[in-house]
Amino acid sequence: MDNRLRTLDLIALILVIIGGVNWLLVGLFSFDVVAAIFGTLTIVSRIVYVIVGIAAVYVAARSPYLAHYRHEERVRGTPPHPAT
């Protein structure tokens, strides 16, 4: 079960980063990637926005755990990930 949570954490983080980059492009260039790919406020684009929003809420709720994730790995005795 722990691996499933880590996978879900990673997926949520990736979605939040993609959403953040989309908002960066909207703010800087008035270019919405989701709308460009799926159309402006179509059902599919609205689903994408909802999924990214749910991911953001999930990451916000899990952020205390995610912030201490590497520390907990060290405490349990697993080697730390190499710095990238």
C-alpha positions in Angstrom: 0.0 0.0 0.0 2.9 2.3 0.7 4.1 2.1 -2.9 0.6 3.0 -4.2 0.6 6.1 -2.1 4.0 7.1 -3.4 2.9 6.6 -6.9 -0.2 8.7 -6.3 1.9 11.4 -4.7 4.2 11.5 -7.8 1.2 11.6 -10.2 -0.4 14.4 -8.2 2.9 16.4 -8.1 3.3 16.1 -11.8 -0.2 17.3 -12.4 0.3 20.2 -10.1 3.5 21.2 -11.9 1.8 20.9 -15.3 -1.0 23.1 -14.0 1.4 25.6 -12.7 3.3 25.8 -16.0 -0.1 26.2 -17.8 -0.9 29.2 -15.5 2.5 30.6 -16.1 1.9 30.6 -19.8 -1.6 32.1 -19.3 -0.1 34.9 -17.2 2.9 35.7 -19.4 1.5 35.1 -22.9 -2.3 34.6 -22.5 -1.8 31.1 -23.9 -3.8 28.3 -22.3 -2.2 24.9 -23.3 -5.3 23.0 -22.2 -7.6 25.1 -24.2 -5.3 25.0 -27.2 -5.3 21.2 -27.1 -8.9 20.4 -26.0 -10.8 23.6 -26.9 -12.0 26.4 -24.7 -14.2 25.1 -21.9 -15.1 21.8 -23.7 -16.1 18.8 -21.5 -12.6 17.4 -21.9 -10.8 20.6 -21.0 -13.1 21.0 -17.9 -12.3 17.4 -16.9 -8.6 18.2 -17.2 -9.0 21.4 -15.1 -10.9 19.4 -12.4 -8.3 16.6 -12.3 -5.5 19.2 -11.9 -7.5 21.0 -9.2 -8.1 17.7 -7.3 -4.4 17.0 -7.6 -3.6 20.4 -6.1 -6.0 19.8 -3.1 -4.4 16.3 -2.6 -0.9 17.8 -2.7 -1.9 20.5 -0.3 -3.4 18.0 2.1 -0.3 15.7 1.8 2.3 18.4 1.9 3.4 17.8 5.5 4.1 14.2 4.7 5.8 15.0 1.4 8.0 17.6 3.0 9.3 15.1 5.5 9.4 12.1 3.1 13.2 11.9 2.7 13.8 12.4 6.4 11.4 9.5 7.2 13.3 7.3 4.7 16.6 7.9 6.5 15.0 7.2 9.9 13.7 3.9 8.7 17.2 3.0 7.5 16.8 3.1 3.8 19.6 4.9 2.0 18.7 8.5 0.8 18.2 9.3 -2.8 21.1 10.8 -4.6 20.9 14.6 -4.9 19.9 15.7 -8.3 
